[in-house]
Amino acid sequence: MQAQRWMWILWPAFLLACALEVLVFALVDPGDLNWRGEALGASRQAVYTAGFFAFWLLATAAGALTLLLARPAAELNSPAD
């Protein structure tokens, strides 16, 4: 059951990360990104990859929090089996 819950979180988060990657990098050129006034110094592919994983992590956290808050209190407060 635990693996199924993780898939409820990870699969939609993956799809959202894909959509966000397309939307954000259609508008933002990774070569133009700066950090503290200096060029980022990473390749475009590295920025795309880091962006994808950041989007996936944020979407996973949101999905996990939603699933946690949807659980009944009795299930959360019962001792682990």
PDB file of N, CA, C and O in Angstrom:
ATOM      1  N   MET A   1       0.822  -1.194   0.000  1.00  0.00           N
ATOM      2  CA  MET A   1       0.000   0.000   0.000  1.00  0.00           C
ATOM      3  C   MET A   1       0.866   1.257   0.000  1.00  0.00           C
ATOM      4  O   MET A   1       0.505   2.259  -0.617  1.00  0.00           O
ATOM      5  N   GLN A   2       2.007   1.210   0.689  1.00  0.00           N
ATOM      6  CA  GLN A   2       2.897   2.374   0.748  1.00  0.00           C
ATOM      7  C   GLN A   2       3.454   2.721  -0.637  1.00  0.00           C
ATOM      8  O   GLN A   2       3.558   3.898  -0.982  1.00  0.00           O
ATOM      9  N   ALA A   3       3.809   1.713  -1.424  1.00  0.00           N
ATOM     10  CA  ALA A   3       4.322   1.971  -2.772  1.00  0.00           C
ATOM     11  C   ALA A   3       3.248   2.627  -3.641  1.00  0.00           C
ATOM     12  O   ALA A   3       3.549   3.501  -4.455  1.00  0.00           O
ATOM     13  N   GLN A   4       2.024   2.211  -3.468  1.00  0.00           N
ATOM     14  CA  GLN A   4       0.928   2.803  -4.238  1.00  0.00           C
ATOM     15  C   GLN A   4       0.750   4.279  -3.870  1.00  0.00           C
ATOM     16  O   GLN A   4       0.509   5.111  -4.744  1.00  0.00           O
ATOM     17  N   ARG A   5       0.867   4.598  -2.606  1.00  0.00           N
ATOM     18  CA  ARG A   5       0.746   6.007  -2.189  1.00  0.00           C
ATOM     19  C   ARG A   5       1.863   6.851  -2.789  1.00  0.00           C
ATOM     20  O   ARG A   5       1.629   7.985  -3.208  1.00  0.00           O
ATOM     21  N   TRP A   6       3.080   6.303  -2.832  1.00  0.00           N
ATOM     22  CA  TRP A   6       4.182   7.044  -3.440  1.00  0.00           C
ATOM     23  C   TRP A   6       3.923   7.291  -4.922  1.00  0.00           C
ATOM     24  O   TRP A   6       4.266   8.351  -5.446  1.00  0.00           O
ATOM     25  N   MET A   7       3.324   6.322  -5.591  1.00  0.00           N
ATOM     26  CA  MET A   7       3.019   6.516  -7.016  1.00  0.00           C
ATOM     27  C   MET A   7       1.907   7.545  -7.193  1.00  0.00           C
ATOM     28  O   MET A   7       1.894   8.261  -8.194  1.00  0.00           O
ATOM     29  N   TRP A   8       0.973   7.634  -6.245  1.00  0.00           N
ATOM     30  CA  TRP A   8      -0.066   8.670  -6.288  1.00  0.00           C
ATOM     31  C   TRP A   8       0.572  10.051  -6.207  1.00  0.00           C
ATOM     32  O   TRP A   8       0.030  11.021  -6.736  1.00  0.00           O
ATOM     33  N   ILE A   9       1.700  10.137  -5.560  1.00  0.00           N
ATOM     34  CA  ILE A   9       2.394  11.418  -5.407  1.00  0.00           C
ATOM     35  C   ILE A   9       3.359  11.666  -6.572  1.00  0.00           C
ATOM     36  O   ILE A   9       3.331  12.734  -7.183  1.00  0.00           O
ATOM     37  N   LEU A  10       4.205  10.688  -6.878  1.00  0.00           N
ATOM     38  CA  LEU A  10       5.295  10.896  -7.823  1.00  0.00           C
ATOM     39  C   LEU A  10       4.854  11.042  -9.277  1.00  0.00           C
ATOM     40  O   LEU A  10       5.412  11.862 -10.007  1.00  0.00           O
ATOM     41  N   TRP A  11       3.860  10.261  -9.711  1.00  0.00           N
ATOM     42  CA  TRP A  11       3.465  10.329 -11.118  1.00  0.00           C
ATOM     43  C   TRP A  11       2.839  11.675 -11.488  1.00  0.00           C
ATOM     44  O   TRP A  11       3.262  12.275 -12.476  1.00  0.00           O
ATOM     45  N   PRO A  12       1.850  12.179 -10.742  1.00  0.00           N
ATOM     46  CA  PRO A  12       1.339  13.514 -11.085  1.00  0.00           C
ATOM     47  C   PRO A  12       2.403  14.603 -10.929  1.00  0.00           C
ATOM     48  O   PRO A  12       2.414  15.569 -11.692  1.00  0.00           O
ATOM     49  N   ALA A  13       3.293  14.457  -9.953  1.00  0.00           N
ATOM     50  CA  ALA A  13       4.360  15.435  -9.773  1.00  0.00           C
ATOM     51  C   ALA A  13       5.303  15.423 -10.977  1.00  0.00           C
ATOM     52  O   ALA A  13       5.772  16.476 -11.407  1.00  0.00           O
ATOM     53  N   PHE A  14       5.578  14.247 -11.517  1.00  0.00           N
ATOM     54  CA  PHE A  14       6.415  14.130 -12.704  1.00  0.00           C
ATOM     55  C   PHE A  14       5.767  14.835 -13.891  1.00  0.00           C
ATOM     56  O   PHE A  14       6.426  15.581 -14.615  1.00  0.00           O
ATOM     57  N   LEU A  15       4.471  14.595 -14.086  1.00  0.00           N
ATOM     58  CA  LEU A  15       3.767  15.232 -15.194  1.00  0.00           C
ATOM     59  C   LEU A  15       3.739  16.750 -15.036  1.00  0.00           C
ATOM     60  O   LEU A  15       3.907  17.478 -16.015  1.00  0.00           O
ATOM     61  N   LEU A  16       3.529  17.229 -13.818  1.00  0.00           N
ATOM     62  CA  LEU A  16       3.538  18.662 -13.566  1.00  0.00           C
ATOM     63  C   LEU A  16       4.927  19.244 -13.811  1.00  0.00           C
ATOM     64  O   LEU A  16       5.044  20.329 -14.381  1.00  0.00           O
ATOM     65  N   ALA A  17       5.970  18.548 -13.394  1.00  0.00           N
ATOM     66  CA  ALA A  17       7.337  19.018 -13.626  1.00  0.00           C
ATOM     67  C   ALA A  17       7.631  19.110 -15.118  1.00  0.00           C
ATOM     68  O   ALA A  17       8.298  20.044 -15.562  1.00  0.00           O
ATOM     69  N   CYS A  18       7.143  18.155 -15.890  1.00  0.00           N
ATOM     70  CA  CYS A  18       7.322  18.204 -17.350  1.00  0.00           C
ATOM     71  C   CYS A  18       6.639  19.434 -17.934  1.00  0.00           C
ATOM     72  O   CYS A  18       7.221  20.140 -18.757  1.00  0.00           O
ATOM     73  N   ALA A  19       5.415  19.686 -17.512  1.00  0.00           N
ATOM     74  CA  ALA A  19       4.676  20.841 -18.022  1.00  0.00           C
ATOM     75  C   ALA A  19       5.347  22.149 -17.602  1.00  0.00           C
ATOM     76  O   ALA A  19       5.468  23.068 -18.412  1.00  0.00           O
ATOM     77  N   LEU A  20       5.778  22.239 -16.361  1.00  0.00           N
ATOM     78  CA  LEU A  20       6.447  23.448 -15.897  1.00  0.00           C
ATOM     79  C   LEU A  20       7.768  23.677 -16.626  1.00  0.00           C
ATOM     80  O   LEU A  20       8.125  24.815 -16.930  1.00  0.00           O
ATOM     81  N   GLU A  21       8.479  22.609 -16.899  1.00  0.00           N
ATOM     82  CA  GLU A  21       9.745  22.709 -17.637  1.00  0.00           C
ATOM     83  C   GLU A  21       9.509  23.327 -19.011  1.00  0.00           C
ATOM     84  O   GLU A  21      10.240  24.221 -19.438  1.00  0.00           O
ATOM     85  N   VAL A  22       8.489  22.843 -19.686  1.00  0.00           N
ATOM     86  CA  VAL A  22       8.168  23.369 -21.023  1.00  0.00           C
ATOM     87  C   VAL A  22       7.749  24.836 -20.929  1.00  0.00           C
ATOM     88  O   VAL A  22       8.219  25.670 -21.703  1.00  0.00           O
ATOM     89  N   LEU A  23       6.874  25.142 -19.990  1.00  0.00           N
ATOM     90  CA  LEU A  23       6.370  26.512 -19.872  1.00  0.00           C
ATOM     91  C   LEU A  23       7.460  27.507 -19.471  1.00  0.00           C
ATOM     92  O   LEU A  23       7.585  28.571 -20.077  1.00  0.00           O
ATOM     93  N   VAL A  24       8.234  27.166 -18.466  1.00  0.00           N
ATOM     94  CA  VAL A  24       9.248  28.101 -17.969  1.00  0.00           C
ATOM     95  C   VAL A  24      10.350  28.309 -19.000  1.00  0.00           C
ATOM     96  O   VAL A  24      10.725  29.447 -19.281  1.00  0.00           O
ATOM     97  N   PHE A  25      10.866  27.238 -19.560  1.00  0.00           N
ATOM     98  CA  PHE A  25      11.994  27.386 -20.461  1.00  0.00           C
ATOM     99  C   PHE A  25      11.584  27.741 -21.884  1.00  0.00           C
ATOM    100  O   PHE A  25      12.444  27.919 -22.747  1.00  0.00           O
ATOM    101  N   ALA A  26      10.294  27.846 -22.137  1.00  0.00           N
ATOM    102  CA  ALA A  26       9.841  28.459 -23.382  1.00  0.00           C
ATOM    103  C   ALA A  26       9.969  29.979 -23.274  1.00  0.00           C
ATOM    104  O   ALA A  26      10.080  30.676 -24.283  1.00  0.00           O
ATOM    105  N   LEU A  27       9.951  30.478 -22.047  1.00  0.00           N
ATOM    106  CA  LEU A  27      10.029  31.923 -21.817  1.00  0.00           C
ATOM    107  C   LEU A  27      11.399  32.390 -21.332  1.00  0.00           C
ATOM    108  O   LEU A  27      11.754  33.554 -21.514  1.00  0.00           O
ATOM    109  N   VAL A  28      12.170  31.495 -20.718  1.00  0.00           N
ATOM    110  CA  VAL A  28      13.450  31.861 -20.114  1.00  0.00           C
ATOM    111  C   VAL A  28      14.574  31.119 -20.834  1.00  0.00           C
ATOM    112  O   VAL A  28      14.523  29.902 -21.008  1.00  0.00           O
ATOM    113  N   ASP A  29      15.579  31.871 -21.244  1.00  0.00           N
ATOM    114  CA  ASP A  29      16.760  31.260 -21.860  1.00  0.00           C
ATOM    115  C   ASP A  29      17.788  30.973 -20.761  1.00  0.00           C
ATOM    116  O   ASP A  29      18.228  31.903 -20.085  1.00  0.00           O
ATOM    117  N   PRO A  30      18.181  29.705 -20.566  1.00  0.00           N
ATOM    118  CA  PRO A  30      19.140  29.391 -19.505  1.00  0.00           C
ATOM    119  C   PRO A  30      20.471  30.118 -19.657  1.00  0.00           C
ATOM    120  O   PRO A  30      21.169  30.335 -18.667  1.00  0.00           O
ATOM    121  N   GLY A  31      20.831  30.494 -20.873  1.00  0.00           N
ATOM    122  CA  GLY A  31      22.074  31.223 -21.077  1.00  0.00           C
ATOM    123  C   GLY A  31      22.030  32.634 -20.531  1.00  0.00           C
ATOM    124  O   GLY A  31      23.080  33.236 -20.306  1.00  0.00           O
ATOM    125  N   ASP A  32      20.846  33.178 -20.311  1.00  0.00           N
ATOM    126  CA  ASP A  32      20.691  34.547 -19.805  1.00  0.00           C
ATOM    127  C   ASP A  32      20.538  34.611 -18.292  1.00  0.00           C
ATOM    128  O   ASP A  32      20.402  35.702 -17.739  1.00  0.00           O
ATOM    129  N   LEU A  33      20.556  33.482 -17.614  1.00  0.00           N
ATOM    130  CA  LEU A  33      20.349  33.467 -16.166  1.00  0.00           C
ATOM    131  C   LEU A  33      21.594  33.957 -15.430  1.00  0.00           C
ATOM    132  O   LEU A  33      22.723  33.634 -15.799  1.00  0.00           O
ATOM    133  N   ASN A  34      21.360  34.742 -14.386  1.00  0.00           N
ATOM    134  CA  ASN A  34      22.443  35.265 -13.543  1.00  0.00           C
ATOM    135  C   ASN A  34      22.186  34.873 -12.094  1.00  0.00           C
ATOM    136  O   ASN A  34      21.042  34.690 -11.677  1.00  0.00           O
ATOM    137  N   TRP A  35      23.268  34.748 -11.339  1.00  0.00           N
ATOM    138  CA  TRP A  35      23.175  34.494  -9.910  1.00  0.00           C
ATOM    139  C   TRP A  35      24.101  35.482  -9.221  1.00  0.00           C
ATOM    140  O   TRP A  35      25.318  35.445  -9.405  1.00  0.00           O
ATOM    141  N   ARG A  36      23.507  36.368  -8.423  1.00  0.00           N
ATOM    142  CA  ARG A  36      24.243  37.406  -7.703  1.00  0.00           C
ATOM    143  C   ARG A  36      25.058  38.287  -8.649  1.00  0.00           C
ATOM    144  O   ARG A  36      26.191  38.664  -8.347  1.00  0.00           O
ATOM    145  N   GLY A  37      24.468  38.604  -9.784  1.00  0.00           N
ATOM    146  CA  GLY A  37      25.097  39.520 -10.719  1.00  0.00           C
ATOM    147  C   GLY A  37      26.087  38.899 -11.680  1.00  0.00           C
ATOM    148  O   GLY A  37      26.635  39.600 -12.532  1.00  0.00           O
ATOM    149  N   GLU A  38      26.331  37.611 -11.569  1.00  0.00           N
ATOM    150  CA  GLU A  38      27.275  36.931 -12.453  1.00  0.00           C
ATOM    151  C   GLU A  38      26.552  35.864 -13.259  1.00  0.00           C
ATOM    152  O   GLU A  38      25.517  35.345 -12.840  1.00  0.00           O
ATOM    153  N   ALA A  39      27.118  35.540 -14.440  1.00  0.00           N
ATOM    154  CA  ALA A  39      26.546  34.480 -15.255  1.00  0.00           C
ATOM    155  C   ALA A  39      26.550  33.174 -14.466  1.00  0.00           C
ATOM    156  O   ALA A  39      27.433  32.933 -13.643  1.00  0.00           O
ATOM    157  N   LEU A  40      25.554  32.343 -14.730  1.00  0.00           N
ATOM    158  CA  LEU A  40      25.382  31.109 -13.967  1.00  0.00           C
ATOM    159  C   LEU A  40      26.572  30.167 -14.131  1.00  0.00           C
ATOM    160  O   LEU A  40      26.959  29.496 -13.174  1.00  0.00           O
ATOM    161  N   GLY A  41      27.146  30.107 -15.302  1.00  0.00           N
ATOM    162  CA  GLY A  41      28.336  29.280 -15.518  1.00  0.00           C
ATOM    163  C   GLY A  41      28.036  27.807 -15.716  1.00  0.00           C
ATOM    164  O   GLY A  41      28.955  26.987 -15.694  1.00  0.00           O
ATOM    165  N   ALA A  42      26.785  27.452 -15.907  1.00  0.00           N
ATOM    166  CA  ALA A  42      26.411  26.058 -16.150  1.00  0.00           C
ATOM    167  C   ALA A  42      25.902  25.929 -17.577  1.00  0.00           C
ATOM    168  O   ALA A  42      25.418  26.895 -18.168  1.00  0.00           O
ATOM    169  N   SER A  43      26.017  24.741 -18.115  1.00  0.00           N
ATOM    170  CA  SER A  43      25.523  24.524 -19.473  1.00  0.00           C
ATOM    171  C   SER A  43      23.995  24.593 -19.488  1.00  0.00           C
ATOM    172  O   SER A  43      23.345  24.477 -18.449  1.00  0.00           O
ATOM    173  N   ARG A  44      23.448  24.780 -20.660  1.00  0.00           N
ATOM    174  CA  ARG A  44      21.987  24.822 -20.794  1.00  0.00           C
ATOM    175  C   ARG A  44      21.361  23.524 -20.316  1.00  0.00           C
ATOM    176  O   ARG A  44      20.339  23.533 -19.629  1.00  0.00           O
ATOM    177  N   GLN A  45      21.977  22.410 -20.682  1.00  0.00           N
ATOM    178  CA  GLN A  45      21.436  21.110 -20.284  1.00  0.00           C
ATOM    179  C   GLN A  45      21.448  20.948 -18.759  1.00  0.00           C
ATOM    180  O   GLN A  45      20.524  20.363 -18.194  1.00  0.00           O
ATOM    181  N   ALA A  46      22.473  21.455 -18.102  1.00  0.00           N
ATOM    182  CA  ALA A  46      22.535  21.381 -16.639  1.00  0.00           C
ATOM    183  C   ALA A  46      21.431  22.227 -16.006  1.00  0.00           C
ATOM    184  O   ALA A  46      20.837  21.825 -15.006  1.00  0.00           O
ATOM    185  N   VAL A  47      21.156  23.394 -16.583  1.00  0.00           N
ATOM    186  CA  VAL A  47      20.089  24.249 -16.057  1.00  0.00           C
ATOM    187  C   VAL A  47      18.732  23.594 -16.283  1.00  0.00           C
ATOM    188  O   VAL A  47      17.877  23.617 -15.398  1.00  0.00           O
ATOM    189  N   TYR A  48      18.529  23.011 -17.460  1.00  0.00           N
ATOM    190  CA  TYR A  48      17.267  22.309 -17.728  1.00  0.00           C
ATOM    191  C   TYR A  48      17.074  21.160 -16.737  1.00  0.00           C
ATOM    192  O   TYR A  48      15.982  20.976 -16.199  1.00  0.00           O
ATOM    193  N   THR A  49      18.127  20.397 -16.501  1.00  0.00           N
ATOM    194  CA  THR A  49      18.045  19.263 -15.590  1.00  0.00           C
ATOM    195  C   THR A  49      17.770  19.710 -14.154  1.00  0.00           C
ATOM    196  O   THR A  49      16.900  19.157 -13.481  1.00  0.00           O
ATOM    197  N   ALA A  50      18.517  20.714 -13.693  1.00  0.00           N
ATOM    198  CA  ALA A  50      18.308  21.219 -12.329  1.00  0.00           C
ATOM    199  C   ALA A  50      16.899  21.798 -12.180  1.00  0.00           C
ATOM    200  O   ALA A  50      16.251  21.608 -11.150  1.00  0.00           O
ATOM    201  N   GLY A  51      16.434  22.495 -13.199  1.00  0.00           N
ATOM    202  CA  GLY A  51      15.085  23.049 -13.160  1.00  0.00           C
ATOM    203  C   GLY A  51      14.034  21.962 -13.082  1.00  0.00           C
ATOM    204  O   GLY A  51      13.085  22.065 -12.305  1.00  0.00           O
ATOM    205  N   PHE A  52      14.198  20.915 -13.886  1.00  0.00           N
ATOM    206  CA  PHE A  52      13.236  19.817 -13.865  1.00  0.00           C
ATOM    207  C   PHE A  52      13.168  19.170 -12.486  1.00  0.00           C
ATOM    208  O   PHE A  52      12.080  18.941 -11.957  1.00  0.00           O
ATOM    209  N   PHE A  53      14.326  18.877 -11.906  1.00  0.00           N
ATOM    210  CA  PHE A  53      14.320  18.223 -10.599  1.00  0.00           C
ATOM    211  C   PHE A  53      13.810  19.149  -9.503  1.00  0.00           C
ATOM    212  O   PHE A  53      13.188  18.682  -8.549  1.00  0.00           O
ATOM    213  N   ALA A  54      14.058  20.438  -9.618  1.00  0.00           N
ATOM    214  CA  ALA A  54      13.504  21.382  -8.645  1.00  0.00           C
ATOM    215  C   ALA A  54      11.981  21.422  -8.754  1.00  0.00           C
ATOM    216  O   ALA A  54      11.287  21.409  -7.738  1.00  0.00           O
ATOM    217  N   PHE A  55      11.460  21.471  -9.975  1.00  0.00           N
ATOM    218  CA  PHE A  55      10.011  21.457 -10.170  1.00  0.00           C
ATOM    219  C   PHE A  55       9.412  20.152  -9.654  1.00  0.00           C
ATOM    220  O   PHE A  55       8.355  20.157  -9.023  1.00  0.00           O
ATOM    221  N   TRP A  56      10.086  19.038  -9.922  1.00  0.00           N
ATOM    222  CA  TRP A  56       9.582  17.733  -9.481  1.00  0.00           C
ATOM    223  C   TRP A  56       9.587  17.651  -7.954  1.00  0.00           C
ATOM    224  O   TRP A  56       8.643  17.131  -7.359  1.00  0.00           O
ATOM    225  N   LEU A  57      10.627  18.153  -7.330  1.00  0.00           N
ATOM    226  CA  LEU A  57      10.702  18.132  -5.866  1.00  0.00           C
ATOM    227  C   LEU A  57       9.591  18.969  -5.248  1.00  0.00           C
ATOM    228  O   LEU A  57       8.942  18.535  -4.296  1.00  0.00           O
ATOM    229  N   LEU A  58       9.370  20.161  -5.780  1.00  0.00           N
ATOM    230  CA  LEU A  58       8.311  21.022  -5.246  1.00  0.00           C
ATOM    231  C   LEU A  58       6.930  20.409  -5.444  1.00  0.00           C
ATOM    232  O   LEU A  58       6.096  20.454  -4.540  1.00  0.00           O
ATOM    233  N   ALA A  59       6.685  19.840  -6.613  1.00  0.00           N
ATOM    234  CA  ALA A  59       5.387  19.208  -6.869  1.00  0.00           C
ATOM    235  C   ALA A  59       5.207  17.967  -6.008  1.00  0.00           C
ATOM    236  O   ALA A  59       4.096  17.687  -5.557  1.00  0.00           O
ATOM    237  N   THR A  60       6.284  17.215  -5.771  1.00  0.00           N
ATOM    238  CA  THR A  60       6.213  16.039  -4.902  1.00  0.00           C
ATOM    239  C   THR A  60       5.897  16.453  -3.468  1.00  0.00           C
ATOM    240  O   THR A  60       5.084  15.811  -2.803  1.00  0.00           O
ATOM    241  N   ALA A  61       6.524  17.505  -2.995  1.00  0.00           N
ATOM    242  CA  ALA A  61       6.250  17.987  -1.637  1.00  0.00           C
ATOM    243  C   ALA A  61       4.794  18.429  -1.500  1.00  0.00           C
ATOM    244  O   ALA A  61       4.147  18.140  -0.493  1.00  0.00           O
ATOM    245  N   ALA A  62       4.282  19.124  -2.505  1.00  0.00           N
ATOM    246  CA  ALA A  62       2.886  19.562  -2.463  1.00  0.00           C
ATOM    247  C   ALA A  62       1.938  18.365  -2.473  1.00  0.00           C
ATOM    248  O   ALA A  62       0.957  18.345  -1.730  1.00  0.00           O
ATOM    249  N   GLY A  63       2.222  17.378  -3.302  1.00  0.00           N
ATOM    250  CA  GLY A  63       1.382  16.181  -3.362  1.00  0.00           C
ATOM    251  C   GLY A  63       1.439  15.370  -2.077  1.00  0.00           C
ATOM    252  O   GLY A  63       0.418  14.858  -1.616  1.00  0.00           O
ATOM    253  N   ALA A  64       2.621  15.253  -1.500  1.00  0.00           N
ATOM    254  CA  ALA A  64       2.763  14.502  -0.252  1.00  0.00           C
ATOM    255  C   ALA A  64       2.029  15.195   0.890  1.00  0.00           C
ATOM    256  O   ALA A  64       1.390  14.538   1.712  1.00  0.00           O
ATOM    257  N   LEU A  65       2.119  16.507   0.939  1.00  0.00           N
ATOM    258  CA  LEU A  65       1.404  17.249   1.972  1.00  0.00           C
ATOM    259  C   LEU A  65      -0.100  17.108   1.797  1.00  0.00           C
ATOM    260  O   LEU A  65      -0.826  16.951   2.779  1.00  0.00           O
ATOM    261  N   THR A  66      -0.571  17.162   0.568  1.00  0.00           N
ATOM    262  CA  THR A  66      -1.996  16.977   0.301  1.00  0.00           C
ATOM    263  C   THR A  66      -2.461  15.600   0.742  1.00  0.00           C
ATOM    264  O   THR A  66      -3.507  15.471   1.378  1.00  0.00           O
ATOM    265  N   LEU A  67      -1.688  14.565   0.408  1.00  0.00           N
ATOM    266  CA  LEU A  67      -2.059  13.203   0.792  1.00  0.00           C
ATOM    267  C   LEU A  67      -2.016  13.034   2.310  1.00  0.00           C
ATOM    268  O   LEU A  67      -2.866  12.347   2.878  1.00  0.00           O
ATOM    269  N   LEU A  68      -1.050  13.644   2.962  1.00  0.00           N
ATOM    270  CA  LEU A  68      -0.961  13.569   4.420  1.00  0.00           C
ATOM    271  C   LEU A  68      -2.168  14.240   5.072  1.00  0.00           C
ATOM    272  O   LEU A  68      -2.744  13.700   6.017  1.00  0.00           O
ATOM    273  N   LEU A  69      -2.547  15.403   4.577  1.00  0.00           N
ATOM    274  CA  LEU A  69      -3.679  16.127   5.162  1.00  0.00           C
ATOM    275  C   LEU A  69      -5.019  15.463   4.853  1.00  0.00           C
ATOM    276  O   LEU A  69      -6.004  15.716   5.547  1.00  0.00           O
ATOM    277  N   ALA A  70      -5.070  14.627   3.837  1.00  0.00           N
ATOM    278  CA  ALA A  70      -6.317  13.943   3.480  1.00  0.00           C
ATOM    279  C   ALA A  70      -6.540  12.678   4.315  1.00  0.00           C
ATOM    280  O   ALA A  70      -7.640  12.126   4.316  1.00  0.00           O
ATOM    281  N   ARG A  71      -5.508  12.218   5.022  1.00  0.00           N
ATOM    282  CA  ARG A  71      -5.646  11.001   5.821  1.00  0.00           C
ATOM    283  C   ARG A  71      -6.456  11.287   7.075  1.00  0.00           C
ATOM    284  O   ARG A  71      -6.345  12.366   7.656  1.00  0.00           O
ATOM    285  N   PRO A  72      -7.275  10.321   7.496  1.00  0.00           N
ATOM    286  CA  PRO A  72      -8.048  10.524   8.728  1.00  0.00           C
ATOM    287  C   PRO A  72      -7.132  10.530   9.955  1.00  0.00           C
ATOM    288  O   PRO A  72      -6.073   9.902   9.959  1.00  0.00           O
ATOM    289  N   ALA A  73      -7.557  11.244  10.985  1.00  0.00           N
ATOM    290  CA  ALA A  73      -6.764  11.370  12.203  1.00  0.00           C
ATOM    291  C   ALA A  73      -6.521  10.014  12.868  1.00  0.00           C
ATOM    292  O   ALA A  73      -5.446   9.776  13.419  1.00  0.00           O
ATOM    293  N   ALA A  74      -7.510   9.132  12.816  1.00  0.00           N
ATOM    294  CA  ALA A  74      -7.362   7.814  13.436  1.00  0.00           C
ATOM    295  C   ALA A  74      -6.217   7.036  12.794  1.00  0.00           C
ATOM    296  O   ALA A  74      -5.495   6.314  13.483  1.00  0.00           O
ATOM    297  N   GLU A  75      -6.049   7.175  11.499  1.00  0.00           N
ATOM    298  CA  GLU A  75      -4.969   6.469  10.804  1.00  0.00           C
ATOM    299  C   GLU A  75      -3.608   7.058  11.183  1.00  0.00           C
ATOM    300  O   GLU A  75      -2.636   6.317  11.325  1.00  0.00           O
ATOM    301  N   LEU A  76      -3.530   8.365  11.346  1.00  0.00           N
ATOM    302  CA  LEU A  76      -2.272   9.006  11.704  1.00  0.00           C
ATOM    303  C   LEU A  76      -1.881   8.732  13.141  1.00  0.00           C
ATOM    304  O   LEU A  76      -0.694   8.614  13.446  1.00  0.00           O
ATOM    305  N   ASN A  77      -2.850   8.629  14.025  1.00  0.00           N
ATOM    306  CA  ASN A  77      -2.573   8.456  15.446  1.00  0.00           C
ATOM    307  C   ASN A  77      -2.454   6.998  15.894  1.00  0.00           C
ATOM    308  O   ASN A  77      -2.070   6.735  17.033  1.00  0.00           O
ATOM    309  N   SER A  78      -2.774   6.057  15.023  1.00  0.00           N
ATOM    310  CA  SER A  78      -2.677   4.636  15.407  1.00  0.00           C
ATOM    311  C   SER A  78      -1.210   4.221  15.435  1.00  0.00           C
ATOM    312  O   SER A  78      -0.406   4.751  14.668  1.00  0.00           O
ATOM    313  N   PRO A  79      -0.847   3.273  16.315  1.00  0.00           N
ATOM    314  CA  PRO A  79       0.552   2.809  16.365  1.00  0.00           C
ATOM    315  C   PRO A  79       0.909   2.082  15.067  1.00  0.00           C
ATOM    316  O   PRO A  79       0.068   1.444  14.433  1.00  0.00           O
ATOM    317  N   ALA A  80       2.169   2.201  14.701  1.00  0.00           N
ATOM    318  CA  ALA A  80       2.659   1.554  13.471  1.00  0.00           C
ATOM    319  C   ALA A  80       2.601   0.038  13.625  1.00  0.00           C
ATOM    320  O   ALA A  80       2.892  -0.513  14.687  1.00  0.00           O
ATOM    321  N   ASP A  81       2.224  -0.605  12.549  1.00  0.00           N
ATOM    322  CA  ASP A  81       2.147  -2.093  12.569  1.00  0.00           C
ATOM    323  C   ASP A  81       3.464  -2.716  12.237  1.00  0.00           C
ATOM    324  O   ASP A  81       3.578  -3.941  12.209  1.00  0.00           O
TER     325      ASP A  81
END
